[in-house]
Amino acid sequence: MTEFSRSAADPASVFVQARLSAQAIATYPGGMPEAPAVAYAIQDQAIKAWPEPVSGWKVGRINGDDIGRYGTDRLAGPIFPSQIVVAGDSCIDMPVFLGGFAAVEGECVIIAGDDAPADKTDWTRDEAIELIGAIHAGIEIASSPFPGINDFGPLVTISDFGNNFGLVIGDEIPNWHRLATHEWRFETLLDGVSLGTATPDSIPGGPIESFRFMLENAARRGLPLRKGAPISTGAITGVHVAGISQTAVVKAAGARDIKVRLTQAGPWTAAAGEEDR
């Protein structure tokens, strides 16, 4: 693993450099954030330093006592254009960090149907539903150059882009307008072995609450959702740790299977999206 010679007080720069160079880091760069505002400030600084604009967002869970401690049960992280792939019938190669953390997560992906008002920072569930353009099956690729990204609580996860490194968008869920999420059964397999079966209702509030949360979170940070932005709404069957060369399949009722193979990430280039996917 590599230890970068950046200031320990600048974790955003360390994480950006590690991600761009695809090099793992052994320890957290500096003092870990102790409040959500600090964690999101690190993430916002990293977003500004990244060579692409934000294209979408992932929403993850906060569990247990941390919900009361931080006043929320969800966290957010950005997704960039070169990290988004539309699934087809073939298996898709998705990079993860060698020596870092890697996992696959079957998720519902909500597509924003319109621009969210920039000055609207409070959203009801019904208002969020009105802004949904479509709901798809998908796979989030969770990966960080820091292997302990999930071992030190949600604030550390937030500080490194929410532990996101890719999103695969599958088919639109049939009749999603009914929002019968209790009927949307997902299954995740790794190398042919089933790791779990569940519906989006396994997440409190389901995908709609994740979308509502993201509308507020993004607007309060001056990054309101734009039309077409994909929002990955949380791991339905769980966060399944996986390694390079392993193959994952997510099955969702009424949609084609989504198949991904994890590959070793290389240094970022401006043409990564066109050349590697």
LOSE-864572 format. One record per residue (C-alpha): residue number from 1; residue in three letters; x, y, z. Coordinates in steps of 0.001 Angstrom, whole numbers, plus 500000, padded with zeros to 6 digits. Last residue first. Layout:
REM residues N
{n NUM, res ala, c1 X, c2 Y, c3 Z}
...
This chain:
REM residues 277
{n 277, res arg, c1 483498, c2 500107, c3 479608}
{n 276, res asp, c1 487259, c2 500641, c3 479593}
{n 275, res glu, c1 487893, c2 502841, c3 476560}
{n 274, res glu, c1 484851, c2 505134, c3 476468}
{n 273, res gly, c1 484442, c2 505698, c3 480195}
{n 272, res ala, c1 488141, c2 505845, c3 480883}
{n 271, res ala, c1 488776, c2 508462, c3 478186}
{n 270, res ala, c1 489758, c2 511202, c3 480632}
{n 269, res thr, c1 492118, c2 508795, c3 482334}
{n 268, res trp, c1 492041, c2 507321, c3 485827}
{n 267, res pro, c1 494844, c2 504992, c3 486853}
{n 266, res gly, c1 493893, c2 501314, c3 486762}
{n 265, res ala, c1 491179, c2 499471, c3 488638}
{n 264, res gln, c1 491506, c2 495698, c3 488917}
{n 263, res thr, c1 488474, c2 493854, c3 487597}
{n 262, res leu, c1 485165, c2 492790, c3 489135}
{n 261, res arg, c1 482857, c2 490937, c3 486764}
{n 260, res val, c1 479272, c2 492149, c3 486475}
{n 259, res lys, c1 475978, c2 490573, c3 485460}
{n 258, res ile, c1 472536, c2 492176, c3 485627}
{n 257, res asp, c1 469716, c2 489685, c3 485098}
{n 256, res arg, c1 466955, c2 491000, c3 482857}
{n 255, res ala, c1 464035, c2 492663, c3 484573}
{n 254, res gly, c1 460549, c2 491455, c3 485555}
{n 253, res ala, c1 461561, c2 490389, c3 489049}
{n 252, res ala, c1 465095, c2 491467, c3 489873}
{n 251, res lys, c1 468174, c2 489249, c3 489644}
{n 250, res val, c1 471586, c2 490606, c3 490501}
{n 249, res val, c1 474589, c2 488630, c3 489290}
{n 248, res ala, c1 478139, c2 488902, c3 490606}
{n 247, res thr, c1 481379, c2 487612, c3 489111}
{n 246, res gln, c1 484682, c2 487422, c3 490972}
{n 245, res ser, c1 487889, c2 488359, c3 489156}
{n 244, res ile, c1 488875, c2 490996, c3 491772}
{n 243, res gly, c1 487224, c2 490407, c3 495110}
{n 242, res ala, c1 483823, c2 490620, c3 496735}
{n 241, res val, c1 482207, c2 491926, c3 499934}
{n 240, res his, c1 478426, c2 491727, c3 499707}
{n 239, res val, c1 476610, c2 494741, c3 501176}
{n 238, res gly, c1 473073, c2 493532, c3 501820}
{n 237, res thr, c1 470061, c2 492115, c3 499976}
{n 236, res ile, c1 468529, c2 495511, c3 499178}
{n 235, res ala, c1 471633, c2 497710, c3 499268}
{n 234, res gly, c1 470528, c2 501333, c3 499076}
{n 233, res thr, c1 468937, c2 503957, c3 496801}
{n 232, res ser, c1 471225, c2 504398, c3 493811}
{n 231, res ile, c1 470153, c2 507798, c3 492492}
{n 230, res pro, c1 470505, c2 508327, c3 488740}
{n 229, res ala, c1 470426, c2 511961, c3 487536}
{n 228, res gly, c1 468225, c2 512333, c3 484455}
{n 227, res lys, c1 466927, c2 515776, c3 485343}
{n 226, res arg, c1 469241, c2 517466, c3 487809}
{n 225, res leu, c1 469467, c2 517031, c3 491561}
{n 224, res pro, c1 470455, c2 520096, c3 493570}
{n 223, res leu, c1 474196, c2 520536, c3 494290}
{n 222, res gly, c1 474395, c2 523522, c3 496645}
{n 221, res arg, c1 475118, c2 521331, c3 499672}
{n 220, res arg, c1 471614, c2 521779, c3 501111}
{n 219, res ala, c1 470205, c2 520829, c3 497722}
{n 218, res ala, c1 472129, c2 517544, c3 497596}
{n 217, res asn, c1 471096, c2 516415, c3 501075}
{n 216, res glu, c1 467459, c2 517380, c3 500612}
{n 215, res leu, c1 466916, c2 515612, c3 497288}
{n 214, res met, c1 469026, c2 512726, c3 498558}
{n 213, res phe, c1 466794, c2 512167, c3 501580}
{n 212, res arg, c1 463678, c2 512116, c3 499384}
{n 211, res phe, c1 465359, c2 509597, c3 497067}
{n 210, res ser, c1 466345, c2 507390, c3 500001}
{n 209, res glu, c1 462816, c2 507681, c3 501414}
{n 208, res ile, c1 461422, c2 506561, c3 498062}
{n 207, res pro, c1 463850, c2 503638, c3 497839}
{n 206, res gly, c1 462499, c2 501962, c3 500972}
{n 205, res gly, c1 461392, c2 503780, c3 504128}
{n 204, res pro, c1 463339, c2 501345, c3 506275}
{n 203, res ile, c1 465431, c2 499154, c3 503921}
{n 202, res ser, c1 464172, c2 495548, c3 503695}
{n 201, res asp, c1 461200, c2 497111, c3 501884}
{n 200, res pro, c1 463376, c2 497051, c3 498763}
{n 199, res thr, c1 462611, c2 493322, c3 498531}
{n 198, res ala, c1 464835, c2 490479, c3 499676}
{n 197, res thr, c1 466892, c2 487470, c3 498571}
{n 196, res gly, c1 470401, c2 486766, c3 499788}
{n 195, res leu, c1 473893, c2 485574, c3 499029}
{n 194, res ser, c1 473047, c2 483063, c3 496291}
{n 193, res val, c1 476149, c2 481253, c3 495040}
{n 192, res gly, c1 476882, c2 481427, c3 491300}
{n 191, res asp, c1 480206, c2 483226, c3 491615}
{n 190, res leu, c1 478433, c2 485810, c3 493780}
{n 189, res leu, c1 474641, c2 485862, c3 493594}
{n 188, res thr, c1 472265, c2 488664, c3 494606}
{n 187, res glu, c1 468485, c2 488240, c3 494596}
{n 186, res phe, c1 465852, c2 490969, c3 494321}
{n 185, res arg, c1 462097, c2 490682, c3 494772}
{n 184, res trp, c1 460030, c2 493713, c3 493832}
{n 183, res glu, c1 456612, c2 492862, c3 495292}
{n 182, res his, c1 457036, c2 494790, c3 498565}
{n 181, res thr, c1 458030, c2 497784, c3 496432}
{n 180, res ala, c1 454498, c2 498155, c3 495100}
{n 179, res leu, c1 455313, c2 501678, c3 493907}
{n 178, res arg, c1 452440, c2 501468, c3 491383}
{n 177, res his, c1 454495, c2 503637, c3 489016}
{n 176, res trp, c1 457107, c2 500862, c3 488911}
{n 175, res asn, c1 454860, c2 498906, c3 486567}
{n 174, res pro, c1 457814, c2 496870, c3 485276}
{n 173, res ile, c1 461163, c2 497822, c3 486844}
{n 172, res glu, c1 463226, c2 499629, c3 484224}
{n 171, res asp, c1 466098, c2 497450, c3 483094}
{n 170, res gly, c1 469618, c2 497684, c3 484476}
{n 169, res ile, c1 471802, c2 500568, c3 485570}
{n 168, res val, c1 475334, c2 499646, c3 486655}
{n 167, res leu, c1 476853, c2 502093, c3 489121}
{n 166, res gly, c1 480493, c2 502560, c3 490062}
{n 165, res phe, c1 483122, c2 503491, c3 492612}
{n 164, res asn, c1 481150, c2 504409, c3 495736}
{n 163, res asn, c1 482503, c2 504347, c3 499296}
{n 162, res gly, c1 480489, c2 507432, c3 500303}
{n 161, res phe, c1 482887, c2 509567, c3 498263}
{n 160, res asp, c1 485661, c2 508991, c3 500807}
{n 159, res ser, c1 484469, c2 511265, c3 503639}
{n 158, res ile, c1 481045, c2 509661, c3 503787}
{n 157, res thr, c1 482486, c2 506256, c3 504688}
{n 156, res val, c1 484616, c2 507836, c3 507418}
{n 155, res leu, c1 481489, c2 509480, c3 508806}
{n 154, res pro, c1 479549, c2 506212, c3 508600}
{n 153, res gly, c1 481612, c2 504274, c3 511136}
{n 152, res phe, c1 485206, c2 503159, c3 511462}
{n 151, res asp, c1 485239, c2 499718, c3 509851}
{n 150, res asn, c1 483472, c2 500533, c3 506577}
{n 149, res ile, c1 486390, c2 502313, c3 504865}
{n 148, res gly, c1 488989, c2 499998, c3 506421}
{n 147, res pro, c1 490397, c2 498896, c3 503055}
{n 146, res phe, c1 491155, c2 502513, c3 502046}
{n 145, res pro, c1 491383, c2 502636, c3 498226}
{n 144, res ser, c1 487582, c2 502510, c3 498256}
{n 143, res ser, c1 485020, c2 500363, c3 496481}
{n 142, res ala, c1 481251, c2 499933, c3 496453}
{n 141, res ile, c1 479982, c2 498922, c3 493032}
{n 140, res glu, c1 476264, c2 499648, c3 493014}
{n 139, res ile, c1 474159, c2 497272, c3 490981}
{n 138, res gly, c1 470868, c2 498162, c3 489351}
{n 137, res ala, c1 467153, c2 497604, c3 488856}
{n 136, res his, c1 465417, c2 500636, c3 487448}
{n 135, res ile, c1 462919, c2 503257, c3 488650}
{n 134, res ala, c1 461742, c2 506024, c3 486338}
{n 133, res gly, c1 461161, c2 509798, c3 486188}
{n 132, res ile, c1 460609, c2 510377, c3 489897}
{n 131, res leu, c1 459969, c2 514042, c3 490762}
{n 130, res glu, c1 456353, c2 513549, c3 491862}
{n 129, res ile, c1 457463, c2 510797, c3 494258}
{n 128, res ala, c1 459723, c2 513289, c3 496037}
{n 127, res glu, c1 456814, c2 515656, c3 496612}
{n 126, res asp, c1 454771, c2 512817, c3 498089}
{n 125, res arg, c1 457602, c2 511858, c3 500457}
{n 124, res thr, c1 457954, c2 515432, c3 501656}
{n 123, res trp, c1 460933, c2 517576, c3 500727}
{n 122, res asp, c1 462875, c2 520312, c3 502490}
{n 121, res thr, c1 465838, c2 522031, c3 500816}
{n 120, res lys, c1 464067, c2 523766, c3 497929}
{n 119, res asp, c1 466236, c2 526662, c3 496701}
{n 118, res ala, c1 467772, c2 524851, c3 493732}
{n 117, res pro, c1 464425, c2 523543, c3 492497}
{n 116, res ala, c1 464928, c2 519888, c3 491488}
{n 115, res asp, c1 465502, c2 519406, c3 487782}
{n 114, res asp, c1 463128, c2 516872, c3 486269}
{n 113, res gly, c1 462395, c2 513139, c3 486126}
{n 112, res ala, c1 465178, c2 512124, c3 488486}
{n 111, res ile, c1 466079, c2 508495, c3 487790}
{n 110, res ile, c1 465679, c2 506141, c3 490747}
{n 109, res val, c1 468019, c2 503149, c3 490899}
{n 108, res cys, c1 466834, c2 500194, c3 492966}
{n 107, res glu, c1 469746, c2 498238, c3 494371}
{n 106, res gly, c1 471787, c2 495034, c3 494313}
{n 105, res glu, c1 475077, c2 495684, c3 496092}
{n 104, res val, c1 478581, c2 494559, c3 495165}
{n 103, res ala, c1 481623, c2 494981, c3 497396}
{n 102, res ala, c1 485247, c2 496139, c3 497274}
{n 101, res phe, c1 487646, c2 497574, c3 499852}
{n 100, res gly, c1 491285, c2 498353, c3 499097}
{n 99, res gly, c1 494297, c2 496230, c3 498206}
{n 98, res leu, c1 493434, c2 496300, c3 494502}
{n 97, res phe, c1 490768, c2 498950, c3 494022}
{n 96, res val, c1 487656, c2 498028, c3 492045}
{n 95, res pro, c1 486904, c2 498062, c3 488316}
{n 94, res met, c1 483646, c2 496920, c3 486691}
{n 93, res asp, c1 483673, c2 494522, c3 483731}
{n 92, res ile, c1 480165, c2 494000, c3 482357}
{n 91, res cys, c1 478673, c2 490576, c3 481591}
{n 90, res ser, c1 476500, c2 490588, c3 478486}
{n 89, res asp, c1 472745, c2 490993, c3 478072}
{n 88, res gly, c1 472673, c2 494739, c3 478552}
{n 87, res ala, c1 473530, c2 497011, c3 481449}
{n 86, res val, c1 473930, c2 500788, c3 481274}
{n 85, res val, c1 477223, c2 501883, c3 482835}
{n 84, res ile, c1 478008, c2 504762, c3 485193}
{n 83, res gln, c1 481534, c2 505236, c3 486581}
{n 82, res ser, c1 482810, c2 507478, c3 483766}
{n 81, res pro, c1 479979, c2 509933, c3 484491}
{n 80, res phe, c1 480710, c2 510401, c3 488221}
{n 79, res ile, c1 478827, c2 509068, c3 491250}
{n 78, res pro, c1 478726, c2 511127, c3 494442}
{n 77, res gly, c1 478178, c2 509855, c3 497999}
{n 76, res ala, c1 475309, c2 510037, c3 500464}
{n 75, res leu, c1 474431, c2 508808, c3 503951}
{n 74, res arg, c1 471236, c2 507540, c3 505543}
{n 73, res asp, c1 469694, c2 506828, c3 508954}
{n 72, res thr, c1 469779, c2 510420, c3 510145}
{n 71, res gly, c1 470250, c2 512413, c3 513357}
{n 70, res tyr, c1 473966, c2 511741, c3 513721}
{n 69, res arg, c1 474056, c2 510150, c3 517168}
{n 68, res gly, c1 470486, c2 508896, c3 516981}
{n 67, res ile, c1 471141, c2 506986, c3 513773}
{n 66, res asp, c1 474654, c2 506040, c3 514925}
{n 65, res asp, c1 473130, c2 503944, c3 517702}
{n 64, res gly, c1 472122, c2 501288, c3 515195}
{n 63, res asn, c1 472516, c2 501788, c3 511469}
{n 62, res ile, c1 473381, c2 504329, c3 508799}
{n 61, res arg, c1 472427, c2 503088, c3 505361}
{n 60, res gly, c1 473673, c2 504152, c3 501937}
{n 59, res val, c1 472514, c2 506533, c3 499224}
{n 58, res lys, c1 474471, c2 506757, c3 495984}
{n 57, res trp, c1 474448, c2 509835, c3 493784}
{n 56, res gly, c1 474415, c2 510900, c3 490147}
{n 55, res ser, c1 476373, c2 512805, c3 487485}
{n 54, res val, c1 478805, c2 514810, c3 489620}
{n 53, res pro, c1 481201, c2 516705, c3 487381}
{n 52, res glu, c1 484487, c2 515126, c3 486297}
{n 51, res pro, c1 488143, c2 515883, c3 487104}
{n 50, res trp, c1 487704, c2 515389, c3 490885}
{n 49, res ala, c1 489053, c2 518272, c3 492994}
{n 48, res lys, c1 485655, c2 519904, c3 493557}
{n 47, res ile, c1 484164, c2 516543, c3 494539}
{n 46, res ala, c1 487048, c2 515993, c3 496984}
{n 45, res gln, c1 486300, c2 519291, c3 498749}
{n 44, res asp, c1 482626, c2 518345, c3 498953}
{n 43, res gln, c1 483524, c2 514944, c3 500436}
{n 42, res ile, c1 485752, c2 516541, c3 503080}
{n 41, res ala, c1 482986, c2 519036, c3 503921}
{n 40, res tyr, c1 480557, c2 516107, c3 504033}
{n 39, res ala, c1 482629, c2 514406, c3 506744}
{n 38, res val, c1 483024, c2 517653, c3 508703}
{n 37, res ala, c1 479296, c2 518387, c3 508632}
{n 36, res pro, c1 478557, c2 514794, c3 509634}
{n 35, res ala, c1 480629, c2 515167, c3 512822}
{n 34, res glu, c1 483781, c2 513521, c3 514197}
{n 33, res pro, c1 485818, c2 513238, c3 511004}
{n 32, res met, c1 488854, c2 510923, c3 511277}
{n 31, res gly, c1 492156, c2 512597, c3 512011}
{n 30, res gly, c1 494731, c2 512273, c3 509275}
{n 29, res pro, c1 494790, c2 510142, c3 506133}
{n 28, res tyr, c1 493053, c2 506921, c3 507208}
{n 27, res thr, c1 495556, c2 504098, c3 507112}
{n 26, res ala, c1 496924, c2 501630, c3 504559}
{n 25, res ile, c1 496226, c2 503528, c3 501339}
{n 24, res ala, c1 495509, c2 501655, c3 498113}
{n 23, res gln, c1 496658, c2 502951, c3 494748}
{n 22, res ala, c1 494358, c2 503462, c3 491763}
{n 21, res ser, c1 496201, c2 506647, c3 490690}
{n 20, res leu, c1 493017, c2 508713, c3 490429}
{n 19, res arg, c1 491525, c2 507041, c3 493494}
{n 18, res ala, c1 494611, c2 507536, c3 495651}
{n 17, res gln, c1 494992, c2 511154, c3 494517}
{n 16, res val, c1 491340, c2 511887, c3 495294}
{n 15, res phe, c1 491567, c2 510162, c3 498682}
{n 14, res val, c1 494718, c2 512031, c3 499649}
{n 13, res ser, c1 493330, c2 515377, c3 498480}
{n 12, res ala, c1 490150, c2 514897, c3 500518}
{n 11, res pro, c1 492141, c2 513769, c3 503564}
{n 10, res asp, c1 493859, c2 517163, c3 503851}
{n 9, res ala, c1 494889, c2 517573, c3 507496}
{n 8, res ala, c1 497398, c2 514746, c3 507138}
{n 7, res ser, c1 499153, c2 516930, c3 504585}
{n 6, res arg, c1 500081, c2 515057, c3 501424}
{n 5, res ser, c1 503043, c2 512696, c3 501214}
{n 4, res phe, c1 500948, c2 509731, c3 500107}
{n 3, res glu, c1 501239, c2 506406, c3 501904}
{n 2, res thr, c1 501039, c2 503587, c3 499388}
{n 1, res met, c1 500000, c2 500000, c3 500000}
